[in-house]
């Protein structure tokens, strides 16, 4: 189901038909209000459906549930790890005599930045949007402000 929240946001609810399946979810913008029609940024999305454990409550599966908290925390750790390793790799001193190994290492770090930029930008925007939604709606979420601050801090690199 899709519900218009009346503020430019939409709430989508979907229940997968089978556990243990990866679903590809495509979301297209219709091009209304002068906008360009086509897939929204990051679409298609991939969602892995898992069998619900007996202890898994509906609140665990909601936008404000433990799954989102875990996803945000994992993404922030991944982003920080990448940015710290890349900064360290780019900060290596290269001798005047053309240290080939050091030059190749710097080149590889630059290549990884090019490869990962769109992926990280999309994930930053997705996480920022989800956390912003929770904050605007005053939805109870464990450590919401801490999650927002961690994301913004990691995104600054």
LINCORBEL-V969690 format. One line per field, one symbol per residue. ss: DSSP state (a for helix, b for strand, c for the rest). phi: phi as a letter, one per 40 degrees, with the letter a starting at -180 (. if undefined). A space follows every 10 residues. Layout:
# LINCORBEL-V969690
ss: ???
phi: ???
This chain:
# LINCORBEL-V969690
ss: cbbbcccccb bbcccccccc bbbbbccbbc caaacccbbc ccccbbbbbc cccccccccc cccccaaaaa aaaaaaaaaa aaaaaaaaaa ccccccccca aaaaaaaaaa aaaaaaaaaa aaaaaaaaaa aaaaaacccc cccaaaaaaa aaaaaac
phi: .bbccgbgbb bbbabccacg bcbbbbbbcc gcfgcccicc dgccbbbccb cccdcccccc ccdcccccdc cccccccccc dccccccccc cccbcccgdc cccccccccc ccccccdcdc dccccccccc ccddcccfcc adfdcccccc ccccccc
